[in-house]
Amino acid sequence: MRQIAFYGKGGVGKSTVGSNIAAALVEHGLTVFMVGCDPKHDCTLNLRGEGEEDVEIEIPTILDLLRAKGIERVGLEALIRGNKVELSEIIHRGYGGVYYTECGGPKPGVGCAGRGVIVAIDLLKRLNAFDILNPDVVIYDVPGDVVCGGFAMPLRKGLADAVYIVTSADYLAIYAANNICRGICEFANRGGSPLGGIIYNVRGMLDDEAIVREFAMKVGSRVIGCIPNEPLIGEAEMEGKTVIEKSPGSDIARLFRELAAQIYHNRLTTVPRPLAPAEMANFGRLIRKRIRERYRMGKG
């Protein structure tokens, strides 16, 4: 079983990458289980069916289900001991037969969002989900930065064989990527997960692959894939689909298939060397310079 975690700044396209990778892998007959760790519970939106009109958009998250069954009153141990939670209540099947679940989060304004990831993964393990489903690949889609122990759990506990950081050329995305490298570095020598590579996903006004490749080189990693700003991706997501489902013969679908194969077969991992604050400041200046140059060229 290969376990993969996608990390990156919120809005950088982790779920786009993760869901398309999942869809590409099931095409090859692999059993895939995707675990959405974002409290917004939208990581698996594009896998929830094969384009049918009546596909259920909202699914019960693990945390929602546990609250409904009284976890706040009796605790997780009592729910498990009393067989109050069935695996079928939290595991769903979508496009191509991919299994998926959403961890969910606390009620708004109450509790820690990352705590939901800890509880959800603990429940999955205690219900023997990984043995019962027997997936070839488990994909964790993890939000934001590594500032919370819950969100850091897949790398801190070494659940993932490799972490892949999704980033754009935007400074804040690279800043978050560097902090994720710090988290990987912190735990790697204590049984944590290593870095498998950087995925460049074009977002925003600046498309500059060279910036991302320079960052990857400086932290001791590599860019394993580049996703262009392709309108087909947005069109597919408006229909709740991956591009693998909506347009299987397209160039972008082929690119995702190639990236999925690279990630699945990749065994080259590293412990990254996060950049010092002064180096990150230099990146900020470089990015601002590139944006100004693009702006002037556009006006000209």
Buried (B, 14 or more C-beta within 10 A) or exposed (E): EBBBBBBBBEBBBBBBBBBBBBBBBBBEEBBBBBBBBBBBBBBBBBBBBEEEEEBEEEBBBBBBBBBEBEBEEEEBEEBBEEEBBEBEBBBBEBBBEBBBBBBBBBEEEEBBBBBBBBBBBBBBEEBEBBEEBEBBBBBBBBBBBBEBEBBBBBBBBBBBBBBBBBBBBBBBBBBBBBBBBBBBBBBBEEEBBBBBBBBBBBBBEBBBEEBBBBBBEBBBBBBBBBBEEBEBBEEBBEEBBBBBBBBBEBEBBBBBBEBBBBBBEBEEBBBBEBBEEEBBEEBBEBBEEBBEEBEEEEEE
